Amino acid sequence: LLDVRTCANCTPHDLETLRLLTDAASLAARAMVPSDVRSQRVDVNGVSCLWMWPSRFAGPADAPAQLLYVHGGAFCLGSADTHSQLTCQIARRANIAVLSPDYRRCPEAAITHAHEDVINVYRYMAEGGASTVGSQGGGSTAEGAGGPVPVAVDNNNYSNSNDQTNVQPLKLLLGGESAGANIALAVALKIRHGRVPLPQAQGLALMSPWANLVDAIERKLPSWEENEDNDFVLAGLAQLFATWVLAAQKYGGVSAKDDAKRIAALGKEELLEIARSEDVSPALARDLSGLPPVLVTTGSCETLRDSQLALVERLEKASVQ
């Protein structure tokens, strides 16, 4: 068996190959979804999403909390399916419902397009969309590894109207890992600063956040050199993904193959200018105050460790719990 780092070193660094390997590597994990977790696919305004919730609940609306989980993959790889083992374990161990969207990925789309998709899904959750899922919503569900059943969601079928009675306040959480944590933080900041008129999540869970793309271009922090031989996030691969992502942000989406010359023409200073944007690097946002409680997890052997710890320091200075 090859470890992930060996695969990252040996794999041709073209987008199609990286995506194929990422999808293939998750096949075994997808088949191991335990029988005490239920799953269901929903379509939210054209964004395909995967619900996971403990089978003790009739549907995700019955769970004590709901987590919008944004999968990672350097903004370019992965899906709700590739992360289904992770999201089902979060649902199972935390006793909550988890919804993971297949947001638009870079480089074909810009990061801001991913924000739009995640915000649409967040709005669906905030407005009670979970009530249409599971046995109480009349939809079909599948347990364990049997596979989720897709269900179209009509946005007119759910709302938190004032005439509802005996409705408990929704505990809504937002999180993700790596690039997904970046998107989750960016969305929370948009809500915080009034750019998105939605209620704020009650907590943020950011696992190994890749929330500072300036760091990926400059690679000046000590953890890049200290953990070069430990982490599968290789310096060259991080540079490649960051370049694709920043080019996508500049042009509104690009083809890694067909637009290779245009991408390569972007100089370091231009890439850094794009990377300093709050939409791209939310860890560098001018004002982090007013966010809900944030949990940031990092590993001492990560190449991104120091940028993640810098985010924690900025959150603490902004009096974020």
N, C-alpha and C positions, 0 to 999 in steps of 0.2 A: 504494500500500500504506500502511496505517495502522500506526504503531508501537503498542506495548502501552500506553504512557502515554496516547496520544490516545484509544484505545479505552476505557481506564479513566475518562477524563474525560467521554466522550460517552455512555457506556452508562448506561441507567437502573439505579440501584442497588437493584434488587430481586433476591432470591435466585434465582428461576427464570431470569431473563435472564442473570445472571452465570454460572450453571451451564451454560446453553446455549452461551454464547459461549466459555467455557473448553473445553467438549467440542469445539466446532466448530473452535477454533483449533488443536487438536491432531491433527486428521484427517490433514493432510498429513504430519506427523511420524510418525504411526503407520504410514503407507504406506512409509516409508523405512527400516524395520528391515533392516539388511544381511543378506545370505544366510549370512554366516559366524557368525551368532548364532542360536541355537535358542531356542524359547519353548514354554512349556506352562502351561496353567491347571490349578490344583489347588484343591480345596475343603478347607479345614482347619477342622473343627468349625463349618461354616456361614460361614466367612470365605473369600470368593473371592480367590485370590492368583495372581500371574503370575510364573513363573520365567523368567529370561533367563540363558543361559550360552553361552560360545564353543563353536562346533560341533566343535572339535577334541576336546572331551570327550563321551563317550557320554551323560553326564547330569551334573547339578549336583553330585552326590556326588564326582565325579572331579576337580572343580576344586580348586585349592590352598586356596581360602577361599570362604566363603559370607557374603554381606551381606544382612541384613534391612533393606531400604530403605523408609522410611515417607515417602510422597509428601506434598508441601505443598499449599497452597491455602487458607490462612487457616482451617483446620479445617473449612471448609464446601464447598470446591470440589475438583475433580480426582479422579483415580482411578489405578489401576495402568496403565490404558490411556492416559490423557492424558500420563503420564510414561514411556511405554514407550520413546520415543527416548532419553531420558536414561538409563534403567536399562540399555538394551542397549549404550549407549556406555560406561557404567561397566563392564559385564561384559566388553566387548570390549577396552577399553584397560587395565583392571586385571587381565585374565585371571582373573576370578573368576565365581562364580555369584551372581546377584542375585534376591532374592524380594521382591516388592512386594505388600502386602495392600490390599484394598478395605475398610478399616476403617470402622466407623460414623462418619458425619460429623455435625458440629453444623450447624444448631441442633436438628435432630430428635433427636439423641442428645447426651449430655454428653461432655466430654473423657475422663472416666473410663471410658466405654464404649469409646472408641477404645483406651485403655490395655488393657482386657480383651482386645480383639481382637488387638492387637499381641503381647501376652503369650502368647496361645494359639498364634499363629504362631511366635513365638520358641521356645516349648516344642517345637513340632513340628520345628523345625530342630535344636534342641539334642539331641533324642532320635533324630536320624538320619533324619528324614522325607525328605531328599533322595534317599535310596537307593531310594525307590519311584518316582522320576521319571526319564524318559529311557529309553533302550534297555535299560539294565541293570535298570530297575524294571518292565519289561514294559508300560509305558504308551506311548500314541501321542504323538508330538511333531510339531510343525510348524516348519519353518525359515523364517526371514526374515519377509516380509510376508504369508505364507500364512495366518497367524492361529493362535493357540494352540488346542489341543484340550483341553477341560475334562476333568479326571480327578478322581474322588472319592477322598479319602484316608481310609483306615480307620486310626485311631490305634493299633489293636492290631497293625498290620502292621510297625511299626518300633519299635526300642528299642536301647539300648546295653547289652544284657545282658552279664553278667560272663563268659559262656562264649564270647564272640566272640574270634576270634584274628586276628592280623595287621591289626587296625583301627588306623588312624592317628588321633591326636587331631584333633578337628574345630576348625578355625580359624573362629570365628564372629564376625562384625562387625555393628555396629548403627549405623544412620545415617538421614539424611533431610535435607530442606531446608525452611526456613521453619517452618510449623506442624509438619511431619513431624519436624524436628529437635527441636522442643519435646517431642513424644511420645517420641522415641527417648531423649532425656536423662531424661525422667520415668521411663521403664521401667527404664533403667540404675540410677537412684537407688532404685527399689523393690527391685531385685535386691540392690543394695549394702547396703541397710538391712534385708535379710531379710524384706521384706514379700512377696517372691515367691521361693520356694525353687528357684531355677534357677542354673546356672553363669553367671558374668558374661561378657559379650562381651570379646574380646581387644582391642577398640578401638572408639571412637566417632568417626563422621565427621558433623559438624554444619555444613551449608552454610547460610549466612545465617539462623541460627536466630532464630525469633520465640519466645523462651523467657521473656519478661518482659512480661506483658500489662498490668501496672501502667504501664509506659512508654507503651503505646498509648493509655491513658486520660488520663494526665497530659501527655504529649508536652512535657516540660521540657528534655530533652537537646538540645544544639546541632544534632545531625545532622538533626532534624526540620525546622528552619528552613533550614539550609545546603543540604539536598538536596531541598527542596520542589519545585524545578523540574526535578529530574533523575530521581527514582525514580518508578516507576509505583505504588508503595505510597503512595497519597495519604493525607493525614492524615484526611480525612473518611471514606474507605473503611476505613482501619484502625480508626477509632472505631466504625464500623457493625459490622464483623466482630467486634470485641472485645465489643461489647454483645450481639450474638447468642450468642457463645460463653459469655459469663459468665452470661447468662440461662439458657442450656441447662444450665450446670453447677449453677445454683441450683435449677432445677425438674426436672432429670433429662431435659431435652429439651423443646423448644418448637417451635411453627410460626412462622416469621418473619412469615407473613401473618395467620394467625388469632389469634395471641397478641400482635399488635403493641402493643395497649394495655398489656398486662401487662409487656411488655419495656420500653416507654417509661416505665413508672412506676418503674423502678429508678433511684434517684438515684446521683450520682457516688460518694458515700461507700460506698454498698452495693456498687457495682461494684468499687471499689478493694478492699474487704474480701474479695470473692470472688477477685479477681485475685492477692491476696497468698498464696493457697494454693499449696503446693508442687506439687500436682497440676496446677494451672493455669499457674503460673510457676516451673518448675523451676530457672531461673537464680537465683531468690531463696531456694532451699533453704537451711536453716540449716547443713547440713553437706554439702559437696561432696567431702570427702576420700574416698579409697579407690576412686575411679572408675578405669577402665582409661585408657590413653592416649587423649587427645581431640584431634582436629583440628577447629578452628573456622575456617571461611573467611568472609570478609566483603568488601564492596566499599566503597571510600571514598565512593561516590556514593549509598549506601543511607540511607534515613531511619532505619532500625534500626541503623545502624552503631555508635552510641555504646553502646547497650544490649548489643550483641554484644561490643564491646571490654570492657565492664564484666564480662561473663561470663568472658571470657578472664582478666581480672585476678583474679577470684575463684577460678578454677580454679588459677591459679598460686599464689595464697596458700594454697590447700588442698593444695599439693604434688602436684597432678595433672600428669602429663607431657603 
